Amino acid sequence: MLALMIAMLLAMLDNMIIGTAMPTIVGELGGLAHLSWVVTAYTLATAASTPIWGKLGDMYGRKGVFLTAIVIFLIGSALSGMAQDMGQLIGFRAVQGLGAGGLMVGVMAIIGDLIPPRERGKYQGMMAGVMALAMIGGPLVGGTITDHWGWRWSFYINLPLGVVALAMLTTVLHLPKKERGAGMSRIDYLGAALLTIGITSIVLVTTWGGTEYAWGSAVIMELIAIGVASLIGFLFVETKAAEPIMPLHIFRSRNFTLMSVIGFLTGFVMFGAVLFLPLFQQSVQGASATNSGLLLLPMLLSMMVVSLIAGRVTTNSGKYKIFPIIGGGLMVAGLFLLAQMDTGTSRLTSGVYMAVLGAGMGFLMQITMLVAQNSVEMKDMGVASSATTLFRTLGSSFGVAIMGALFTSRVQDEMAGQGGGAATQQSAQLDAASLAKLPEQVREAYQVAVSSGTHSAFLLGSAVAVIGFLAAFLVKEVPLKGAGPAQPETGASDSRRGEPQPAETV
């Protein structure tokens, strides 16, 4: 478990650390125009490779595939630290992201292999705690490393952690080997290619839309067309492939489909909150940018504590349906409360609101993976884990893009209406130094505009979260087995009815 937690930390910590090192990287390497690609290349490679890693683990054994992902991630980290220009850094970040796609999926699938479903909640709660720890500590660690050791160590720091994880996993992790006679010829290359193109198009649309290109521009429309065509082709190919990258039969399980939807919505909300809360506290409440990680402490601590408690209760009781319902309700309430913040809201009040949202996400983070894994057969554990992770990743992309577009539009409209000046109309985000240089009247107008923008973004988030809350009521409580492998939700005898039923205990 310690080795798996280190691997999870590697996957979660990287982008958090790199974010604070970005200004220094640009100062040394130049290439400001390509700055966004340092993050986008990593995100694209991670999202596109996630389902492929999951399927490879199912086919050829979890351990070897997972160790390979760690090695690729470490190679990408070392090369990124040695990059001499922005082009090299972007390319090496893609290599790093390729490995990162297998880290989180590997961790969750290995837990699914080793831990009985009834016990799995508390372990996945620990992983949610690692995720919260990375979000809290990442910016602080990144700032400290960059200031004292230089930005290259933001990448090199992965190497000792990764080597420790590799050594521990090689010696202590023992999993049954897969025996698949067909070999490499059974890999669904066409399906993998179509899914990769589709995911890449979606992520690029959400990354570029409203920033690099207008939403109605030819580039965005072409990407949407390519993405839709690729995904339609992917669905067709998956019905014919001998070993589909993402077997469509897993979506016959109502619980699995609902967990995919709830995971998507949780990612939509969580990463939108992580983006806009520090911005609000820096721009409106006057907080320091250097403490951006600590600003989210109420939300992340609440998420971590609740996730651990929910996992423990699930293990003790075997019940879980109530948690998505409570989590969905708290998530709606927290976002609605955050939408009420204005220029007079104190840090204490906003901290309480964040804690409510964090509690909601804590109830949902590990339960979605637990129920998804409990809804499939053991042979599909990897693809179930990767699909759930992928939907959460895509949800975060959509959340940042849509909430960001609404926020930017609202801020610019407010500034234009108040005569805030051309400088602030051109940018919806000003750092603390730029904000301090503005005339008092313009600064106050900007703070009102940011409050209005966050109000709109969080109000949209609360409306989206309502869908997840309602979906939680449809979850069917299939018993979690106390020992032995996960039991599939789908029973062969019930295939005629279309409603998945729990299989008998093996």
FENCORZI-V579033 format. One record per residue. N is the residue number from 1. NEAR is the number of other C-alpha atoms within 10 Angstrom. Layout:
n/near
N/NEAR
N/NEAR
This chain:
n/near
1/15
2/11
3/20
4/22
5/20
6/20
7/28
8/23
9/24
10/24
11/25
12/21
13/24
14/24
15/21
16/20
17/25
18/23
19/16
20/24
21/23
22/18
23/14
24/15
25/21
26/16
27/10
28/12
29/14
30/14
31/13
32/14
33/9
34/14
35/17
36/14
37/20
38/22
39/18
40/20
41/22
42/24
43/24
44/23
45/22
46/25
47/26
48/23
49/22
50/30
51/27
52/29
53/29
54/32
55/30
56/20
57/25
58/20
59/24
60/16
61/18
62/25
63/19
64/14
65/21
66/26
67/22
68/16
69/23
70/26
71/19
72/18
73/29
74/26
75/18
76/25
77/27
78/20
79/21
80/26
81/19
82/16
83/17
84/12
85/15
86/22
87/16
88/15
89/23
90/22
91/19
92/25
93/28
94/25
95/23
96/31
97/31
98/27
99/30
100/33
101/30
102/31
103/30
104/29
105/29
106/29
107/24
108/27
109/27
110/22
111/18
112/24
113/22
114/16
115/18
116/20
117/26
118/25
119/20
120/28
121/29
122/21
123/22
124/24
125/27
126/20
127/26
128/27
129/25
130/19
131/22
132/26
133/18
134/25
135/24
136/24
137/19
138/24
139/26
140/19
141/19
142/26
143/21
144/17
145/20
146/20
147/12
148/9
149/10
150/15
151/24
152/21
153/20
154/25
155/23
156/17
157/18
158/23
159/18
160/11
161/16
162/21
163/14
164/15
165/20
166/20
167/13
168/15
169/19
170/14
171/8
172/9
173/14
174/11
175/13
176/10
177/12
178/13
179/10
180/12
181/9
182/10
183/10
184/12
185/10
186/14
187/19
188/20
189/16
190/16
191/25
192/22
193/16
194/21
195/25
196/24
197/20
198/25
199/23
200/20
201/22
202/21
203/24
204/20
205/24
206/22
207/21
208/17
209/20
210/20
211/13
212/12
213/14
214/13
215/16
216/10
217/11
218/11
219/16
220/22
221/15
222/13
223/19
224/17
225/13
226/18
227/24
228/17
229/14
230/21
231/18
232/14
233/16
234/23
235/17
236/12
237/18
238/20
239/14
240/11
241/16
242/13
243/18
244/23
245/25
246/26
247/17
248/11
249/11
250/22
251/16
252/17
253/21
254/21
255/28
256/26
257/17
258/22
259/28
260/24
261/20
262/28
263/30
264/24
265/26
266/30
267/25
268/27
269/29
270/21
271/19
272/24
273/26
274/18
275/14
276/20
277/19
278/21
279/23
280/22
281/22
282/22
283/26
284/23
285/17
286/15
287/17
288/14
289/19
290/13
291/15
292/22
293/20
294/17
295/24
296/22
297/20
298/21
299/29
300/29
301/20
302/22
303/28
304/25
305/19
306/24
307/31
308/23
309/17
310/21
311/28
312/20
313/16
314/23
315/21
316/14
317/10
318/20
319/15
320/25
321/18
322/14
323/22
324/27
325/22
326/17
327/27
328/31
329/21
330/23
331/31
332/25
333/19
334/25
335/28
336/21
337/21
338/27
339/22
340/17
341/20
342/20
343/17
344/10
345/15
346/13
347/14
348/10
349/13
350/22
351/17
352/17
353/22
354/28
355/22
356/26
357/31
358/32
359/26
360/30
361/31
362/33
363/30
364/30
365/27
366/26
367/27
368/27
369/27
370/28
371/24
372/26
373/31
374/29
375/32
376/26
377/17
378/18
379/14
380/22
381/27
382/33
383/28
384/31
385/27
386/29
387/25
388/26
389/26
390/25
391/22
392/27
393/23
394/20
395/25
396/24
397/23
398/24
399/28
400/24
401/22
402/21
403/26
404/22
405/19
406/18
407/25
408/24
409/17
410/22
411/27
412/22
413/17
414/20
415/24
416/16
417/12
418/15
419/14
420/22
421/15
422/11
423/11
424/22
425/19
426/11
427/12
428/20
429/18
430/15
431/12
432/15
433/9
434/11
435/20
436/13
437/10
438/16
439/11
440/11
441/11
442/18
443/19
444/17
445/22
446/28
447/22
448/20
449/28
450/28
451/26
452/21
453/28
454/28
455/22
456/20
457/28
458/28
459/20
460/19
461/28
462/24
463/13
464/18
465/25
466/17
467/15
468/27
469/21
470/15
471/18
472/25
473/14
474/13
475/20
476/17
477/15
478/21
479/15
480/24
481/16
482/16
483/12
484/14
485/19
486/27
487/24
488/23
489/29
490/23
491/15
492/11
493/10
494/13
495/12
496/8
497/8
498/11
499/13
500/22
501/20
502/19
503/18
504/9
505/11
506/7
